[in-house]
Amino acid sequence: MMDDKEAWRARSTSWSMMIVLVIAGCDASNEDGLTKTRGVIHVDGRPAMGVVVKLYPESGAAAIAQGTSGDDGSFQVSTNVAGDGVVPGKYSATMVWSRFDPLSRSQTGDRLGGLYADPAEQAFLWDIPATGDFDAGTIELSMP
């Protein structure tokens, strides 16, 4: 029969091994294959709410992910569900700042005059890594 000291040592060894296994399972890879992608948008030096960010693959295919900036200018890019991230790869990012039209219940126009709307212009090229997160930082845009 174990005394208290031996029992404590056995429990602490079990806990230590469990912690090591949990830590070993927590590496920087993204299990769902998506990389969390975020940033902040400023227009003329101030946070801009409602700017739509779309990511177009290097292949020239249609946009596969997008996000919209909040009142503090921050955004998260999503592929399937809000905030899930982006498939790793190279992308051209576009930004459009439209207005909501309550009559048509849709977004119209671009307050940025289309300056950042064409993926072929490649104003913002992002290389989304397969591990970790991608932070685009603060993106400074200007009104036309």
PATORDO-270138 format. One record per residue: x, z, y of N, C-alpha, C in turn; residue number from 0; residue in three letters. Coordinates in nm, 3 decimals, m for minus. Example, Ala and Ser with C-alpha at 12.3 -4.5 7.8 and 13.67 -1.06 7.14 Angstrom:
<rs>
R  1.319  0.780  m0.569  1.230  0.780  m0.450  1.320  0.780  m0.330  0  ala
R  1.285  0.708  m0.225  1.367  0.714  m0.106  1.290  0.787  0.003  1  ser
</rs>
This chain:
<rs>
R  0.084  0.000  m0.118  0.000  0.000  0.000  0.089  0.000  0.125  0  met
R  0.046  m0.077  0.229  0.122  m0.089  0.353  0.099  0.032  0.442  1  met
R  0.207  0.073  0.508  0.187  0.177  0.609  0.146  0.108  0.740  2  asp
R  0.115  0.187  0.843  0.067  0.131  0.970  0.168  0.036  1.034  3  asp
R  0.296  0.070  1.023  0.399  m0.012  1.084  0.407  m0.149  1.017  4  lys
R  0.400  m0.152  0.884  0.404  m0.278  0.810  0.279  m0.361  0.838  5  glu
R  0.164  m0.297  0.846  0.039  m0.368  0.876  0.044  m0.430  1.015  6  ala
R  0.097  m0.355  1.111  0.109  m0.407  1.248  0.203  m0.528  1.250  7  trp
R  0.314  m0.518  1.181  0.412  m0.627  1.175  0.350  m0.751  1.111  8  arg
R  0.273  m0.734  1.006  0.208  m0.848  0.940  0.108  m0.914  1.034  9  ala
R  0.027  m0.832  1.105  m0.071  m0.889  1.201  m0.001  m0.961  1.315  10  arg
R  0.104  m0.901  1.370  0.172  m0.964  1.484  0.240  m1.094  1.441  11  ser
R  0.293  m1.098  1.316  0.354  m1.221  1.266  0.247  m1.329  1.252  12  thr
R  0.129  m1.293  1.201  0.019  m1.389  1.187  m0.022  m1.444  1.322  13  ser
R  m0.036  m1.355  1.421  m0.075  m1.398  1.556  0.033  m1.488  1.615  14  trp
R  0.158  m1.451  1.597  0.268  m1.532  1.651  0.268  m1.672  1.592  15  ser
R  0.246  m1.682  1.462  0.241  m1.813  1.398  0.123  m1.895  1.447  16  met
R  0.008  m1.831  1.468  m0.110  m1.900  1.517  m0.085  m1.954  1.658  17  met
R  m0.022  m1.875  1.742  0.009  m1.918  1.879  0.105  m2.037  1.876  18  ile
R  0.207  m2.033  1.791  0.301  m2.144  1.779  0.229  m2.271  1.737  19  val
R  0.138  m2.261  1.640  0.063  m2.378  1.595  m0.025  m2.434  1.705  20  leu
R  m0.089  m2.348  1.782  m0.174  m2.395  1.892  m0.089  m2.465  1.997  21  val
R  0.024  m2.406  2.034  0.111  m2.467  2.135  0.165  m2.599  2.084  22  ile
R  0.204  m2.606  1.959  0.257  m2.730  1.902  0.153  m2.841  1.906  23  ala
R  0.027  m2.806  1.895  m0.080  m2.906  1.899  m0.115  m2.949  2.040  24  gly
R  m0.062  m2.882  2.141  m0.093  m2.913  2.281  0.023  m2.985  2.345  25  cys
R  0.037  m3.115  2.316  0.141  m3.189  2.385  0.078  m3.266  2.500  26  asp
R  0.155  m3.353  2.564  0.106  m3.424  2.682  0.028  m3.551  2.649  27  ala
R  0.011  m3.582  2.520  m0.063  m3.703  2.487  m0.212  m3.681  2.510  28  ser
R  m0.283  m3.792  2.526  m0.425  m3.786  2.555  m0.501  m3.828  2.430  29  asn
R  m0.568  m3.733  2.367  m0.633  m3.756  2.239  m0.736  m3.868  2.242  30  glu
R  m0.810  m3.883  2.353  m0.913  m3.986  2.359  m0.857  m4.122  2.399  31  asp
R  m0.726  m4.130  2.421  m0.663  m4.255  2.458  m0.675  m4.287  2.606  32  gly
R  m0.735  m4.198  2.684  m0.752  m4.221  2.828  m0.664  m4.125  2.908  33  leu
R  m0.617  m4.172  3.021  m0.533  m4.092  3.109  m0.614  m4.053  3.232  34  thr
R  m0.624  m3.925  3.259  m0.694  m3.876  3.379  m0.625  m3.939  3.501  35  lys
R  m0.705  m3.999  3.587  m0.653  m4.071  3.703  m0.728  m4.025  3.827  36  thr
R  m0.651  m3.985  3.929  m0.714  m3.931  4.050  m0.630  m3.966  4.172  37  arg
R  m0.689  m3.938  4.288  m0.619  m3.961  4.413  m0.707  m3.917  4.529  38  gly
R  m0.663  m3.946  4.650  m0.736  m3.913  4.772  m0.730  m4.035  4.863  39  val
R  m0.842  m4.066  4.928  m0.846  m4.180  5.019  m0.870  m4.131  5.161  40  ile
R  m0.783  m4.178  5.251  m0.800  m4.155  5.394  m0.820  m4.290  5.461  41  his
R  m0.910  m4.296  5.556  m0.925  m4.415  5.639  m0.893  m4.373  5.782  42  val
R  m0.796  m4.441  5.840  m0.747  m4.408  5.974  m0.715  m4.259  5.987  43  asp
R  m0.649  m4.206  5.884  m0.599  m4.068  5.888  m0.698  m3.960  5.851  44  gly
R  m0.822  m3.996  5.818  m0.922  m3.894  5.784  m0.980  m3.919  5.645  45  arg
R  m1.016  m3.813  5.572  m1.077  m3.832  5.440  m1.201  m3.921  5.450  46  pro
R  m1.217  m4.011  5.354  m1.329  m4.105  5.357  m1.418  m4.084  5.235  47  ala
R  m1.544  m4.058  5.259  m1.642  m4.038  5.151  m1.710  m4.170  5.118  48  met
R  m1.724  m4.199  4.989  m1.799  m4.316  4.945  m1.719  m4.442  4.923  49  gly
R  m1.585  m4.431  4.925  m1.503  m4.548  4.896  m1.501  m4.567  4.744  50  val
R  m1.536  m4.689  4.699  m1.537  m4.719  4.556  m1.402  m4.779  4.517  51  val
R  m1.338  m4.715  4.420  m1.208  m4.759  4.368  m1.235  m4.823  4.232  52  val
R  m1.190  m4.948  4.214  m1.205  m5.018  4.086  m1.067  m5.059  4.036  53  lys
R  m1.049  m5.048  3.905  m0.922  m5.089  3.843  m0.943  m5.214  3.760  54  leu
R  m0.861  m5.316  3.790  m0.864  m5.444  3.720  m0.738  m5.457  3.636  55  tyr
R  m0.751  m5.487  3.506  m0.633  m5.499  3.421  m0.541  m5.612  3.468  56  pro
R  m0.415  m5.599  3.435  m0.313  m5.698  3.469  m0.351  m5.837  3.418  57  glu
R  m0.428  m5.843  3.311  m0.468  m5.971  3.250  m0.561  m6.052  3.339  58  ser
R  m0.618  m5.990  3.443  m0.711  m6.060  3.530  m0.856  m6.046  3.487  59  gly
R  m0.881  m5.967  3.383  m1.018  m5.945  3.335  m1.097  m5.864  3.438  60  ala
R  m1.225  m5.851  3.414  m1.313  m5.773  3.502  m1.270  m5.627  3.507  61  ala
R  m1.313  m5.559  3.613  m1.280  m5.417  3.629  m1.329  m5.339  3.508  62  ala
R  m1.246  m5.245  3.462  m1.285  m5.166  3.346  m1.309  m5.019  3.379  63  ile
R  m1.272  m4.979  3.500  m1.288  m4.838  3.536  m1.308  m4.828  3.687  64  ala
R  m1.378  m4.721  3.727  m1.399  m4.702  3.871  m1.427  m4.557  3.904  65  gln
R  m1.419  m4.527  4.032  m1.451  m4.394  4.083  m1.493  m4.407  4.228  66  gly
R  m1.557  m4.303  4.280  m1.603  m4.302  4.419  m1.552  m4.175  4.486  67  thr
R  m1.499  m4.190  4.606  m1.442  m4.074  4.676  m1.551  m3.981  4.727  68  ser
R  m1.523  m3.851  4.719  m1.613  m3.747  4.767  m1.591  m3.719  4.914  69  gly
R  m1.658  m3.617  4.967  m1.649  m3.588  5.110  m1.509  m3.547  5.156  70  asp
R  m1.424  m3.503  5.063  m1.286  m3.469  5.099  m1.191  m3.586  5.073  71  asp
R  m1.246  m3.703  5.035  m1.167  m3.822  5.007  m1.114  m3.830  4.865  72  gly
R  m1.131  m3.724  4.786  m1.076  m3.725  4.650  m1.165  m3.807  4.556  73  ser
R  m1.099  m3.867  4.457  m1.172  m3.945  4.357  m1.108  m3.926  4.220  74  phe
R  m1.189  m3.949  4.117  m1.143  m3.955  3.978  m1.194  m4.086  3.921  75  gln
R  m1.109  m4.157  3.850  m1.149  m4.284  3.791  m1.203  m4.260  3.652  76  val
R  m1.313  m4.329  3.621  m1.382  m4.312  3.493  m1.397  m4.446  3.422  77  ser
R  m1.393  m4.440  3.289  m1.413  m4.559  3.207  m1.549  m4.552  3.137  78  thr
R  m1.577  m4.440  3.070  m1.702  m4.426  2.994  m1.796  m4.321  3.055  79  asn
R  m1.741  m4.204  3.084  m1.819  m4.096  3.144  m1.740  m4.039  3.261  80  val
R  m1.808  m3.972  3.352  m1.747  m3.922  3.474  m1.618  m3.845  3.449  81  ala
R  m1.510  m3.892  3.513  m1.383  m3.821  3.509  m1.303  m3.833  3.381  82  gly
R  m1.344  m3.922  3.288  m1.274  m3.927  3.159  m1.137  m3.993  3.167  83  asp
R  m1.114  m4.082  3.264  m0.983  m4.143  3.280  m0.983  m4.292  3.251  84  gly
R  m0.861  m4.343  3.228  m0.837  m4.487  3.216  m0.748  m4.515  3.096  85  val
R  m0.770  m4.629  3.031  m0.682  m4.673  2.924  m0.545  m4.700  2.987  86  val
R  m0.437  m4.648  2.929  m0.304  m4.670  2.986  m0.274  m4.820  3.000  87  pro
R  m0.204  m4.856  3.106  m0.168  m4.995  3.130  m0.145  m5.021  3.277  88  gly
R  m0.128  m5.149  3.311  m0.103  m5.188  3.450  m0.230  m5.243  3.510  89  lys
R  m0.259  m5.198  3.633  m0.383  m5.234  3.700  m0.360  m5.267  3.847  90  tyr
R  m0.450  m5.352  3.898  m0.462  m5.375  4.040  m0.583  m5.293  4.085  91  ser
R  m0.564  m5.204  4.182  m0.673  m5.120  4.231  m0.730  m5.180  4.358  92  ala
R  m0.863  m5.181  4.366  m0.931  m5.228  4.487  m1.011  m5.113  4.547  93  thr
R  m1.036  m5.123  4.677  m1.115  m5.022  4.747  m1.217  m5.091  4.837  94  met
R  m1.344  m5.049  4.823  m1.452  m5.103  4.905  m1.531  m4.985  4.959  95  val
R  m1.560  m4.988  5.088  m1.634  m4.879  5.154  m1.764  m4.935  5.207  96  trp
R  m1.863  m4.940  5.121  m1.992  m4.998  5.158  m2.087  m4.892  5.214  97  ser
R  m2.201  m4.939  5.262  m2.306  m4.849  5.312  m2.424  m4.855  5.216  98  arg
R  m2.493  m4.744  5.205  m2.612  m4.741  5.120  m2.731  m4.790  5.202  99  phe
R  m2.802  m4.891  5.149  m2.922  m4.944  5.213  m3.043  m4.884  5.143  100  asp
R  m3.118  m4.794  5.211  m3.230  m4.728  5.145  m3.344  m4.824  5.109  101  pro
R  m3.357  m4.936  5.180  m3.463  m5.031  5.147  m3.437  m5.101  5.014  102  leu
R  m3.315  m5.149  4.997  m3.282  m5.219  4.872  m3.230  m5.123  4.765  103  ser
R  m3.205  m5.000  4.806  m3.150  m4.898  4.717  m3.020  m4.945  4.652  104  arg
R  m2.935  m5.007  4.736  m2.806  m5.056  4.686  m2.700  m5.044  4.795  105  ser
R  m2.577  m5.062  4.754  m2.465  m5.061  4.848  m2.451  m5.200  4.909  106  gln
R  m2.423  m5.206  5.038  m2.407  m5.335  5.104  m2.283  m5.333  5.194  107  thr
R  m2.221  m5.450  5.209  m2.109  m5.467  5.300  m1.984  m5.392  5.260  108  gly
R  m1.887  m5.398  5.351  m1.760  m5.327  5.331  m1.706  m5.292  5.469  109  asp
R  m1.708  m5.165  5.503  m1.659  m5.120  5.633  m1.509  m5.145  5.651  110  arg
R  m1.442  m5.176  5.542  m1.299  m5.206  5.548  m1.275  m5.356  5.563  111  leu
R  m1.383  m5.432  5.581  m1.373  m5.575  5.605  m1.314  m5.656  5.491  112  gly
R  m1.321  m5.604  5.369  m1.268  m5.677  5.254  m1.116  m5.673  5.242  113  gly
R  m1.050  m5.595  5.327  m0.903  m5.590  5.327  m0.844  m5.546  5.193  114  leu
R  m0.916  m5.461  5.120  m0.863  m5.403  4.997  m0.952  m5.436  4.877  115  tyr
R  m1.035  m5.541  4.889  m1.138  m5.570  4.788  m1.098  m5.674  4.685  116  ala
R  m0.991  m5.746  4.705  m0.954  m5.856  4.616  m0.841  m5.813  4.522  117  asp
R  m0.869  m5.805  4.391  m0.763  m5.763  4.298  m0.646  m5.861  4.294  118  pro
R  m0.669  m5.987  4.329  m0.561  m6.086  4.329  m0.457  m6.056  4.437  119  ala
R  m0.498  m5.987  4.543  m0.405  m5.951  4.650  m0.302  m5.848  4.603  120  glu
R  m0.337  m5.772  4.503  m0.249  m5.672  4.442  m0.186  m5.578  4.545  121  gln
R  m0.270  m5.529  4.636  m0.222  m5.435  4.737  m0.182  m5.302  4.674  122  ala
R  m0.252  m5.264  4.568  m0.224  m5.137  4.499  m0.207  m5.165  4.351  123  phe
R  m0.082  m5.159  4.303  m0.053  m5.179  4.162  m0.021  m5.045  4.100  124  leu
R  m0.099  m5.010  3.998  m0.080  m4.881  3.932  m0.041  m4.902  3.787  125  trp
R  0.059  m4.827  3.742  0.101  m4.827  3.602  0.058  m4.694  3.543  126  asp
R  m0.055  m4.694  3.474  m0.113  m4.572  3.418  m0.040  m4.537  3.288  127  ile
R  0.023  m4.419  3.282  0.101  m4.381  3.163  0.013  m4.339  3.045  128  pro
R  0.071  m4.343  2.926  m0.002  m4.304  2.805  m0.006  m4.153  2.786  129  ala
R  0.081  m4.080  2.852  0.084  m3.935  2.841  0.070  m3.872  2.979  130  thr
R  0.019  m3.752  2.982  0.004  m3.681  3.108  m0.112  m3.737  3.190  131  gly
R  m0.110  m3.711  3.319  m0.212  m3.758  3.412  m0.147  m3.853  3.512  132  asp
R  m0.231  m3.932  3.583  m0.181  m4.020  3.688  m0.243  m3.978  3.820  133  phe
R  m0.160  m3.946  3.918  m0.206  m3.908  4.050  m0.162  m4.017  4.147  134  asp
R  m0.258  m4.088  4.203  m0.226  m4.198  4.296  m0.184  m4.143  4.432  135  ala
R  m0.195  m4.012  4.451  m0.157  m3.952  4.579  m0.261  m3.980  4.686  136  gly
R  m0.219  m3.972  4.811  m0.309  m4.002  4.923  m0.291  m4.146  4.962  137  thr
R  m0.398  m4.222  4.955  m0.396  m4.365  4.988  m0.447  m4.378  5.132  138  ile
R  m0.362  m4.430  5.218  m0.395  m4.447  5.359  m0.446  m4.588  5.384  139  glu
R  m0.574  m4.602  5.420  m0.634  m4.731  5.450  m0.665  m4.735  5.600  140  leu
R  m0.680  m4.858  5.652  m0.711  m4.875  5.795  m0.834  m4.962  5.811  141  ser
R  m0.914  m4.930  5.911  m1.029  m5.013  5.945  m0.977  m5.143  6.007  142  met
R  m1.051  m5.253  5.989  m1.008  m5.381  6.050  m1.021  m5.378  6.202  143  pro
</rs>
